[in-house]
């Protein structure tokens, strides 16, 4: 039995259709959210951000600092 026989008998074609439908659904939802009238002000501010030199954006909430008991992150030295 060849590999092509094994792969063709697995019935994987349905997954490609499912992935395409999911991709199209996410794309349509994102487009609707982007062009929604309630987001017009947010999009206008984002579009003008490179031109607005005086804009001060508050920094995001800082992540909590790790405690002294936690293990170090990264490769061991």
C-alpha positions in Angstrom: 0.0 0.0 0.0 1.4 3.4 -1.0 1.3 6.6 0.9 -1.1 8.2 -1.6 -3.6 5.4 -1.0 -3.4 5.9 2.7 -3.9 9.6 2.6 -6.7 9.5 0.1 -8.6 7.0 2.2 -8.5 9.2 5.3 -11.1 11.6 4.0 -9.3 14.8 4.8 -11.1 16.9 2.2 -13.8 17.9 4.6 -11.3 19.7 6.8 -10.2 22.1 4.0 -13.9 23.1 3.5 -14.3 23.6 7.2 -11.2 25.7 7.5 -12.3 27.9 4.5 -15.8 28.5 5.9 -14.2 29.4 9.3 -11.8 31.8 7.6 -14.6 33.5 5.7 -16.7 33.8 8.8 -13.9 35.4 10.8 -13.2 37.8 7.9 -16.8 38.9 7.6 -17.1 39.4 11.3 -13.9 41.5 11.4 -15.1 43.6 8.4 -18.4 44.2 10.0 -16.8 45.3 13.3 -14.3 47.5 11.5 -16.9 49.4 9.5 -19.5 49.5 12.2 -20.8 53.0 12.9 -20.2 52.7 16.7 -16.4 52.2 15.9 -16.1 55.2 13.7 -14.5 57.4 16.3 -12.0 54.7 17.3 -11.0 54.2 13.7 -10.7 58.0 13.1 -8.4 58.3 16.1 -6.3 55.4 14.9 -6.1 56.8 11.4 -4.8 60.2 12.7 -2.4 58.8 15.3 0.7 59.1 13.1 -0.1 62.8 12.4 -0.9 63.7 16.0 2.4 64.6 17.8 0.7 65.8 21.0 -1.3 62.6 21.6 -0.4 61.0 24.9 -1.5 57.5 25.3 -1.7 56.1 28.8 0.5 53.0 29.2 -1.2 49.6 29.6 -1.5 48.1 33.0 1.8 46.8 34.1 2.1 43.0 34.5 2.4 41.9 38.1 6.0 41.4 39.2 7.0 37.8 39.8 7.5 36.9 43.5 11.0 36.0 44.8 9.9 32.4 45.2 9.1 31.9 41.5 11.5 30.0 39.3 13.6 31.9 36.8 12.3 32.0 33.2 14.6 31.0 30.4 17.4 28.5 29.9 19.5 27.4 32.9 22.9 28.9 33.2 
